[in-house]
């Protein structure tokens, strides 16, 4: 959403006061809804440093003890809805502001 996230763009900072249905807010440039705000989403990545230099879709180390979640939540301010902000916790953590998203990567073109 650029440099500014507004209440029209995402559910954050208690502007709704609870989790909202996916798709209520506009999709991003890739067609995904609610990637910022609503609930933090668990990622499949184990926590680790990103590789140095330019990289595309870093996945983290092959093993670890803590996983990553990101994306912001209705319960926190826009500052925490930044794509680059990653939180790290043990995988069995659950809370009212956490969720997950099932997604598939399209097969590589032949």
N, CA and C of each residue as an Amber inpcrd file, in Angstrom:
protein
   330
   0.8200000  -1.1990000   0.0000000   0.0000000   0.0000000   0.0000000
   0.8550000   1.2500000   0.0000000   2.1240000   1.1240000  -0.2470000
   2.9890000   2.2990000  -0.2840000   3.4450000   2.7060000   1.1030000
   3.5300000   4.0050000   1.3160000   4.0580000   4.5280000   2.5750000
   3.0130000   4.6860000   3.6620000   1.7430000   4.5310000   3.3280000
   0.6930000   4.7730000   4.3150000  -0.3670000   3.6750000   4.2530000
  -0.7560000   3.1850000   5.4000000  -1.8120000   2.1850000   5.5090000
  -2.9890000   2.8520000   6.2090000  -4.1640000   2.8010000   5.5910000
  -5.3350000   3.4520000   6.1720000  -6.3820000   2.4090000   6.5640000
  -7.3790000   2.8380000   7.2920000  -8.4660000   1.9540000   7.7110000
  -9.2620000   1.4300000   6.5180000  -9.1620000   2.0760000   5.3580000
  -9.8160000   1.5680000   4.1380000  -9.0210000   0.4300000   3.5160000
  -7.7120000   0.3270000   3.8580000  -6.8230000  -0.6690000   3.2700000
  -6.7640000  -1.9780000   4.0480000  -6.9100000  -1.9030000   5.3800000
  -6.6660000  -3.0870000   6.2010000  -7.3000000  -2.9330000   7.5780000
  -7.4760000  -4.0510000   8.2460000  -8.0020000  -4.1030000   9.6040000
  -6.8260000  -4.0900000  10.5820000  -6.5490000  -2.9380000  11.1810000
  -5.4470000  -2.8040000  12.1340000  -5.8140000  -1.7570000  13.1780000
  -5.0510000  -1.7060000  14.2420000  -5.1820000  -0.6940000  15.2890000
  -6.5880000  -0.6370000  15.8910000  -7.2340000  -1.7880000  16.0040000
  -8.5490000  -1.9110000  16.6340000  -9.6260000  -1.0840000  15.9340000
  -9.4270000  -0.7460000  14.6160000 -10.4330000   0.0430000  13.9110000
 -11.7280000  -0.7510000  13.7070000 -11.6670000  -2.0770000  13.7600000
 -12.8580000  -2.9190000  13.7190000 -13.0640000  -3.5620000  15.0870000
 -11.9770000  -3.8540000  15.7830000 -12.0580000  -4.4090000  17.1220000
 -12.0950000  -5.9220000  17.1800000 -11.9630000  -6.5640000  16.0220000
 -11.9540000  -8.0270000  15.9470000 -11.5010000  -8.4480000  14.5560000
 -11.2760000  -9.7270000  14.3930000 -10.9090000 -10.2700000  13.0860000
 -12.0660000 -10.0740000  12.1170000 -11.7610000  -9.7090000  10.8820000
 -12.8040000  -9.5250000   9.8660000 -12.7010000 -10.6280000   8.8210000
 -13.7730000 -10.8330000   8.0680000 -13.7730000 -11.8340000   7.0030000
 -12.7420000 -11.4750000   5.9440000 -12.0260000 -12.4650000   5.4510000
 -11.0350000 -12.2420000   4.3960000 -11.7560000 -11.7430000   3.1480000
 -11.1850000 -10.7560000   2.5010000 -11.7550000 -10.1950000   1.2820000
 -12.5260000  -8.9120000   1.5110000 -12.6580000  -8.4700000   2.7380000
 -13.3730000  -7.2280000   3.0300000 -12.5840000  -6.0120000   2.5550000
 -11.2670000  -6.1450000   2.5180000 -10.3940000  -5.0450000   2.1250000
  -9.8290000  -5.3120000   0.7380000  -9.3490000  -4.2580000   0.0410000
  -8.8340000  -4.4480000  -1.3290000  -7.6440000  -5.4060000  -1.3790000
  -7.5220000  -6.1020000  -2.4950000  -6.3760000  -6.9940000  -2.7260000
  -5.1260000  -6.1660000  -3.0030000  -3.9640000  -6.7700000  -2.7530000
  -2.7170000  -6.1010000  -3.1040000  -2.4600000  -6.2950000  -4.6080000
  -1.3040000  -5.8580000  -5.0760000  -0.9920000  -5.9420000  -6.5140000
  -0.9280000  -7.3680000  -7.0400000  -0.7890000  -8.3580000  -6.1740000
  -0.7100000  -9.7560000  -6.5800000  -2.0400000 -10.4870000  -6.4090000
  -3.0790000  -9.7690000  -5.9870000  -4.3940000 -10.3570000  -5.8400000
  -4.6680000 -10.9880000  -4.4880000  -3.7670000 -10.7980000  -3.5080000
  -3.9650000 -11.3580000  -2.1720000  -4.6890000 -10.3550000  -1.2830000
  -5.6510000 -10.8300000  -0.5240000  -6.3910000  -9.9860000   0.4160000
  -5.8140000 -10.1390000   1.8180000  -5.8870000  -9.0670000   2.5780000
  -5.5720000  -9.0700000   4.0090000  -4.1650000  -9.5570000   4.3340000
  -3.2040000  -9.1880000   3.5200000  -1.8170000  -9.5310000   3.8310000
  -1.2490000  -8.6010000   4.8990000  -1.8820000  -7.4670000   5.1050000
  -1.5030000  -6.5410000   6.1750000  -2.7100000  -6.3820000   7.0830000
  -2.4920000  -6.5510000   8.3650000  -3.5830000  -6.4150000   9.3150000
  -4.4040000  -7.6930000   9.4220000  -5.5380000  -7.5870000  10.0460000
  -6.4660000  -8.6760000  10.3290000  -5.8670000  -9.6310000  11.3540000
  -5.0710000 -10.6290000  10.9640000  -4.3460000 -11.4640000  11.9240000
  -2.9210000 -11.6730000  11.4160000  -1.9760000 -11.7400000  12.3570000
  -0.6300000 -12.1570000  11.9790000  -0.7260000 -13.5610000  11.4190000
   0.1090000 -13.8750000  10.4560000   0.0650000 -15.1960000   9.8360000
   1.3650000 -15.9430000  10.0640000   1.2040000 -17.1980000  10.5160000
   2.3590000 -18.0840000  10.6460000   2.9190000 -18.3550000   9.2680000
   4.2220000 -18.3580000   9.1550000   4.8980000 -18.7190000   7.9020000
   5.5470000 -20.0870000   8.0840000   5.7650000 -20.7930000   7.0060000
   6.4100000 -22.1010000   7.0730000   7.8940000 -21.9830000   7.3930000
   8.4480000 -20.7950000   7.2700000   9.8830000 -20.5850000   7.4680000
  10.3120000 -20.7570000   8.9210000  11.4260000 -21.4450000   9.1080000
  12.1140000 -21.4130000  10.3870000  12.8220000 -20.0750000  10.4670000
  12.9640000 -19.5390000  11.6470000  13.5940000 -18.2410000  11.8160000
  15.0970000 -18.3330000  11.5670000  15.6020000 -17.3620000  10.8660000
  17.0320000 -17.2660000  10.5930000  17.3240000 -15.9840000   9.8560000
  18.5790000 -15.6440000   9.7490000  18.9600000 -14.4400000   9.0230000
  18.7200000 -14.6210000   7.5370000  18.3180000 -13.5370000   6.8860000
  18.2220000 -13.5560000   5.4310000  19.6320000 -13.6080000   4.8480000
  19.7690000 -14.1620000   3.6400000  21.0840000 -14.1480000   3.0070000
  21.5100000 -12.7120000   2.7000000  22.8020000 -12.4950000   2.6110000
  23.3140000 -11.1650000   2.2650000  23.0720000 -10.8950000   0.7870000
  22.8880000  -9.6190000   0.4630000  22.6980000  -9.2200000  -0.9260000
  21.2560000  -9.4230000  -1.3870000  21.0280000  -9.1370000  -2.6310000
  19.6890000  -9.2400000  -3.2160000  19.2440000 -10.6980000  -3.2660000
  17.9980000 -10.9290000  -2.9230000  17.4440000 -12.2750000  -2.9680000
  15.9620000 -12.1880000  -3.2750000  15.4230000 -13.2590000  -3.7900000
  13.9960000 -13.3000000  -4.1030000  13.3570000 -14.4330000  -3.3140000
  12.3260000 -14.1350000  -2.5630000  11.5620000 -15.1080000  -1.7910000
  12.4480000 -15.9740000  -0.8950000  13.1810000 -15.3530000   0.0440000
  14.0220000 -16.1540000   0.9420000  13.1540000 -17.0510000   1.8170000
  13.6100000 -18.2560000   2.0850000  12.8100000 -19.2180000   2.8380000
  13.3730000 -19.5460000   4.2130000  14.5140000 -19.0380000   4.5700000
  15.0730000 -19.3260000   5.8820000  15.7810000 -20.6680000   5.9040000
  16.3120000 -21.0450000   7.0710000  17.0590000 -22.2960000   7.1730000
  16.1510000 -23.5260000   7.0570000  16.7540000 -24.6750000   6.8180000
  16.0010000 -25.9290000   6.6500000  15.4340000 -26.4560000   7.9720000
  16.0560000 -26.0990000   9.0980000  15.5900000 -26.5540000  10.4080000
  15.6780000 -25.4040000  11.4050000  15.0850000 -25.5990000  12.5570000
  15.1590000 -24.5800000  13.5850000  14.2580000 -24.9180000  14.7510000
  14.1470000 -23.9860000  15.6860000  13.2960000 -24.2070000  16.8500000
  12.1620000 -23.1920000  16.9420000  12.2650000 -22.0860000  16.1930000
  11.1970000 -21.0780000  16.1870000  10.8070000 -20.7480000  14.7560000
   9.5280000 -20.4920000  14.5710000   8.9930000 -20.1330000  13.2480000
   8.6690000 -18.6440000  13.2050000   8.3820000 -18.1620000  12.0170000
   8.1460000 -16.7460000  11.7600000   6.6550000 -16.4820000  11.5820000
   6.1880000 -15.3450000  12.1070000   4.8900000 -14.8290000  11.7180000
   5.0280000 -13.3600000  11.4070000   4.1620000 -12.8950000  10.5090000
   4.2430000 -11.5180000  10.0230000   2.9050000 -11.0540000   9.4870000
   2.8020000  -9.7740000   9.1570000   1.6400000  -9.2480000   8.4600000
   0.7690000  -8.2810000   9.2330000   0.9010000  -8.1950000  10.5400000
   0.0710000  -7.2650000  11.2980000  -1.2140000  -7.9000000  11.7790000
  -1.9160000  -7.1880000  12.6090000  -3.1330000  -7.7010000  13.2320000
  -4.0820000  -6.5560000  13.5290000  -5.3490000  -6.8730000  13.6550000
  -6.3490000  -5.8690000  14.0340000  -6.0490000  -5.2880000  15.4130000
  -5.2720000  -5.9750000  16.2010000  -5.0140000  -5.5850000  17.5870000
  -3.8120000  -4.6420000  17.7350000  -3.0350000  -4.4250000  16.6600000
  -1.8170000  -3.6220000  16.7410000  -1.8180000  -2.5170000  15.6870000
  -0.9450000  -1.5250000  15.8680000  -0.8840000  -0.3750000  14.9650000
  -0.2960000  -0.7450000  13.6030000  -0.3980000   0.1930000  12.6530000
   0.1040000  -0.0100000  11.2930000   1.6050000  -0.2720000  11.2670000
   2.3450000   0.2470000  12.2320000   3.7880000   0.0150000  12.2790000
   4.0980000  -1.4820000  12.2360000   3.3040000  -2.2840000  12.9020000
   3.5410000  -3.7240000  12.9760000   2.9840000  -4.4830000  11.7780000
   2.3420000  -3.8070000  10.8560000   1.7880000  -4.4370000   9.6580000
   2.7580000  -4.3500000   8.4780000   3.9820000  -3.9970000   8.7190000
   4.9850000  -3.8850000   7.6550000   5.4000000  -5.2700000   7.1670000
   5.5310000  -5.4340000   5.8790000   5.9090000  -6.7260000   5.2960000
   7.2560000  -7.2250000   5.7890000   8.1770000  -6.3240000   6.0140000
   9.5320000  -6.7240000   6.4010000   9.6500000  -7.1060000   7.8710000
   8.6550000  -6.8030000   8.6790000   8.7360000  -7.0840000  10.1100000
   8.3850000  -8.5440000  10.3730000   9.3140000  -9.2750000  10.9910000
   9.1040000 -10.6970000  11.2890000   9.1890000 -10.9130000  12.7920000
   8.2470000 -11.6730000  13.3140000   8.3030000 -12.0950000  14.7030000
   8.6650000 -13.5650000  14.7380000   9.3150000 -13.9830000  15.8140000
   9.7870000 -15.3680000  15.9250000   9.2970000 -15.9690000  17.2340000
   8.6120000 -17.1100000  17.1290000   8.1060000 -17.7820000  18.3200000
   8.0980000 -19.2850000  18.1120000   7.9790000 -20.0000000  19.2180000
   7.8630000 -21.4560000  19.1370000   6.5720000 -21.8020000  18.3890000
   6.5830000 -22.8710000  17.5890000   5.4450000 -23.1670000  16.7160000
   4.1350000 -23.4950000  17.4180000   4.1500000 -23.7940000  18.7020000
   2.8800000 -24.1260000  19.3510000   2.2070000 -22.9190000  20.0100000
   2.7330000 -21.7110000  19.8000000   2.1060000 -20.5080000  20.3330000
   0.7640000 -20.2750000  19.6420000  -0.2540000 -19.9460000  20.4080000
  -1.5380000 -19.5500000  19.8260000  -2.0270000 -18.3090000  20.5500000
  -2.7610000 -17.4610000  19.8540000  -3.3090000 -16.2600000  20.4500000
  -4.4230000 -15.7380000  19.5530000  -5.2220000 -14.8110000  20.0630000
  -6.3800000 -14.3110000  19.3270000  -6.0070000 -13.4840000  18.1070000
  -4.7720000 -13.0200000  17.9930000  -4.3570000 -12.1980000  16.8710000
  -3.5030000 -12.9690000  15.8670000  -3.4400000 -14.2900000  16.0000000
  -2.6390000 -15.1400000  15.1090000  -3.5170000 -16.0460000  14.2660000
  -3.0950000 -16.3010000  13.0480000  -3.7830000 -17.2390000  12.1700000
  -2.7970000 -17.8250000  11.1870000  -3.3100000 -18.4320000  10.1530000
  -2.4520000 -18.9170000   9.0840000  -3.2370000 -18.8890000   7.7910000
  -2.5330000 -18.9450000   6.6730000  -3.1390000 -18.8900000   5.3510000
  -2.6140000 -20.0730000   4.5560000  -3.5190000 -20.8090000   3.9860000
  -3.1090000 -21.8840000   3.0900000  -2.9160000 -21.2960000   1.7110000
  -1.7990000 -21.6000000   1.0980000  -1.5460000 -21.0990000  -0.2540000
  -0.6840000 -22.0980000  -1.0010000  -0.7770000 -22.0340000  -2.2850000
   0.0100000 -22.9050000  -3.1520000   0.8220000 -22.0570000  -4.1010000
   2.0090000 -22.5000000  -4.3640000   2.8260000 -21.8420000  -5.3710000
   2.5050000 -22.4850000  -6.7060000   2.2610000 -21.7040000  -7.7540000
   1.9560000 -22.3170000  -9.0400000   3.1470000 -23.1380000  -9.5450000
   2.8720000 -24.1910000 -10.2870000   3.9900000 -25.0000000 -10.8200000
   4.8670000 -24.1570000 -11.7460000   6.1520000 -24.4770000 -11.7550000
   7.0730000 -23.7760000 -12.6440000   6.6890000 -24.0420000 -14.0950000
   6.8010000 -22.9980000 -14.9330000   6.4840000 -23.2090000 -16.3570000
   7.5490000 -24.0650000 -17.0120000   7.0960000 -24.8210000 -17.9710000
   8.0180000 -25.7300000 -18.6750000   8.5720000 -25.0740000 -19.9020000
